[in-house]
């Protein structure tokens, strides 16, 4: 959709040109590719305790450091790779988050080996908890940090071995991946649909 010069956005997107572009082109657009969804979940985990802008500024460096977030490669990372990542100034050097990403690669591959496609599982999970269809619209009138659905999906992911996937992280991930429409009511993207990318 063409964006007019006077288009109104979510308040958080007006604080930085990088956030504005991310909001306009990515946030809330439905993602159905398993690998891309997994990358997004890993990056949301790195955001824990920080701002999304901090992660967004480093996203290219993260992709380089984690070999394009290819789960088959990341699952083979060794202690030497952890040491390499801990010395990489381009990423967030938090050992627990790095180890969680490697563990999450194993969890992702384990799901696949057990016949569970990551994208199909997560979208079906959301769909089964959304009687009115997707995207789920926040009608509370307040900005949520988590929801009963994000808590349930968080529990399901943890049961499959995922780390740094608490209800708050999962809620932010569901917003970013287009499962939840949390655009401000005045935003030009509000209820504009979540066309897949």
FIKEVO-44618 format. One record per residue (C-alpha): residue number from 1; x, y, z. Coordinates in steps of 0.5 Angstrom, whole numbers, plus 500, padded with zeros to 3 digits. Layout:
NUM X Y Z
...
//
This chain:
1 500 500 500
2 503 507 498
3 505 511 504
4 503 518 504
5 507 523 507
6 502 525 513
7 501 518 515
8 500 516 522
9 504 511 525
10 504 507 532
11 508 512 537
12 514 507 538
13 515 508 530
14 516 515 530
15 522 515 535
16 527 513 530
17 528 512 522
18 530 505 523
19 524 503 527
20 520 507 522
21 522 503 516
22 521 497 520
23 514 498 522
24 512 500 515
25 515 494 512
26 516 489 517
27 512 489 524
28 506 485 523
29 507 483 516
30 505 475 517
31 511 471 516
32 510 463 515
33 517 461 513
34 519 456 519
35 527 459 519
36 525 466 518
37 520 465 524
38 526 462 528
39 530 467 527
40 525 472 529
41 524 468 536
42 532 468 537
43 532 476 536
44 527 477 540
45 530 473 546
46 536 477 545
47 532 483 546
48 530 481 553
49 532 487 558
50 534 491 552
51 530 495 547
52 528 493 540
53 532 498 537
54 538 496 540
55 537 489 537
56 535 492 530
57 541 496 529
58 545 489 530
59 541 485 526
60 546 484 520
61 551 483 525
62 547 478 528
63 546 474 521
64 553 474 520
65 555 472 527
66 550 466 527
67 551 464 519
68 544 467 517
69 541 463 522
70 541 457 519
71 539 452 525
72 543 446 522
73 549 450 522
74 548 454 529
75 546 447 532
76 553 445 531
77 556 451 534
78 561 449 539
79 565 452 545
80 570 455 540
81 564 459 537
82 561 461 543
83 568 464 545
84 568 467 538
85 561 470 539
86 562 473 546
87 568 477 543
88 564 480 537
89 562 487 538
90 557 487 533
91 552 483 537
92 549 483 544
93 554 479 548
94 550 475 553
95 553 468 554
96 546 465 556
97 542 468 550
98 548 465 545
99 547 459 549
100 540 459 548
101 540 460 541
102 544 454 540
103 539 450 544
104 533 453 540
105 537 451 534
106 537 444 537
107 529 444 539
108 527 447 532
109 531 441 529
110 528 436 534
111 521 439 532
112 522 438 525
113 525 431 526
114 519 429 530
115 514 431 524
116 512 438 527
117 514 444 522
118 515 450 526
119 511 455 522
120 505 450 522
121 505 449 529
122 506 456 531
123 500 459 526
124 496 453 528
125 497 454 535
126 495 461 534
127 489 460 530
128 486 455 535
129 486 460 540
130 483 465 536
131 475 464 534
132 475 470 530
133 481 469 526
134 488 472 525
135 491 476 526
136 488 477 533
137 486 484 534
138 488 487 541
139 481 490 543
140 483 491 550
141 485 499 549
142 491 498 553
143 498 496 550
144 499 489 553
145 506 486 555
146 503 479 554
147 497 475 554
148 494 468 555
149 495 466 548
150 503 468 549
151 503 464 556
152 500 458 553
153 505 458 547
154 511 460 551
155 509 454 555
156 509 449 549
157 515 452 546
158 519 451 553
159 516 444 553
160 519 443 546
161 526 445 549
162 526 452 547
163 529 458 552
164 528 465 552
165 521 464 550
166 517 467 556
167 510 470 555
168 513 477 554
169 518 475 549
170 513 470 545
171 508 476 545
172 513 481 542
173 514 475 537
174 507 474 535
175 506 482 534
176 512 482 529
177 510 476 526
178 503 478 524
179 499 473 529
180 497 479 533
181 495 486 530
182 497 491 536
183 498 497 531
184 495 503 535
185 488 505 532
186 490 511 529
187 496 508 525
188 495 507 518
189 497 500 518
190 491 498 524
191 487 493 521
192 490 494 514
193 491 486 514
194 497 483 515
195 500 481 508
196 505 475 508
197 512 477 506
//
